[in-house]
Amino acid sequence: MGFISDTSKKIAFWNYSRTSWQWDVLCVLILVFIFLTPKSWFVNPPYRQNDASPTTVAVAVDVIGNQLDRKEIENRAKERGHRPNGQVTGIRELTDSSGKVIAYEVDIK
């Protein structure tokens, strides 16, 4: 067990001298990783409308005329979240320190 832990420590902390064959092997492994790794591993997937992951959107009260109009809140949230066909799963009021509603937090699925 000592050999394995010593070797892994040397690799992790790069404790090999520059003229050793271990140094060369580690450098080759790094270069292989750099040049043979597919680009798709480092690219974010494009935005999909069919994505089922939930999104939370904040809608300011200024944007909505009547604070009690749930349908208007849902429409504005879908518009801001770029999910016109999304399903609203929850609406929460965000208040300031005095208790006045300043925005709505809307969950869209």
C-alpha positions in Angstrom: 0.0 0.0 0.0 2.9 2.3 0.6 4.1 2.1 -3.0 0.8 3.1 -4.4 0.3 6.0 -2.0 3.9 7.2 -2.6 3.4 7.0 -6.4 0.1 8.8 -6.3 1.5 11.6 -4.1 4.4 12.0 -6.5 2.0 12.2 -9.4 -0.4 14.6 -7.7 2.3 16.9 -6.4 4.5 16.5 -9.5 7.6 15.4 -7.5 9.5 13.8 -10.3 12.7 15.5 -11.6 12.6 17.0 -15.0 15.0 14.6 -16.5 13.2 11.4 -15.4 11.1 9.1 -17.6 8.2 9.6 -15.2 8.2 13.3 -16.0 8.1 12.5 -19.7 5.2 10.1 -19.3 3.1 12.7 -17.3 3.8 15.3 -20.0 2.7 12.9 -22.7 -0.5 12.0 -20.8 -1.3 15.7 -20.5 -0.8 16.3 -24.2 -2.8 13.2 -25.1 -5.7 14.5 -23.0 -5.4 18.0 -24.6 -5.4 16.8 -28.2 -7.7 13.8 -28.0 -10.5 15.2 -25.8 -13.6 15.8 -27.9 -14.7 19.4 -28.2 -18.2 18.4 -27.1 -17.0 17.8 -23.6 -16.3 21.6 -23.2 -19.3 23.0 -25.0 -22.5 23.9 -23.2 -25.5 22.3 -24.8 -27.7 24.7 -26.8 -30.9 26.0 -25.1 -33.8 23.6 -25.8 -37.5 24.6 -25.5 -38.4 21.0 -24.5 -36.1 21.1 -21.5 -38.0 19.8 -18.5 -35.7 21.3 -15.9 -37.5 23.9 -13.8 -36.7 27.6 -14.1 -37.3 30.3 -11.5 -38.1 33.8 -12.9 -38.5 37.0 -10.9 -41.2 39.4 -12.2 -41.2 42.9 -10.7 -44.5 44.4 -9.5 -43.9 47.4 -11.8 -44.3 45.2 -14.9 -47.7 44.0 -13.8 -50.6 46.4 -13.6 -52.9 44.5 -11.2 -51.1 42.6 -8.5 -53.9 40.1 -8.1 -53.9 39.1 -11.8 -52.3 35.6 -11.7 -52.7 35.1 -15.4 -50.7 38.2 -16.2 -48.0 37.2 -13.8 -47.8 33.8 -15.5 -47.6 35.3 -18.9 -44.9 37.8 -18.0 -42.9 35.0 -16.3 -43.1 32.7 -19.3 -42.1 35.6 -21.5 -39.0 36.4 -19.4 -38.1 32.8 -19.0 -38.3 32.2 -22.7 -40.8 29.3 -22.2 -44.0 30.3 -23.8 -45.4 26.7 -23.5 -44.1 26.2 -20.0 -46.3 25.2 -17.0 -46.2 27.4 -14.0 -45.8 25.3 -10.9 -45.6 28.0 -8.2 -45.8 31.7 -7.5 -44.2 33.3 -4.4 -44.4 36.9 -3.3 -41.1 38.7 -2.6 -41.5 41.5 0.0 -39.3 44.2 1.3 -38.6 44.9 5.0 -41.9 46.8 5.4 -43.9 43.9 4.0 -44.7 45.5 0.6 -44.7 43.2 -2.4 -41.9 44.1 -4.7 -41.8 41.1 -7.0 -43.0 37.7 -7.7 -40.9 34.6 -8.0 -42.4 32.2 -10.5 -41.4 28.5 -11.0 -41.8 27.3 -14.6 -41.5 23.7 -15.7 
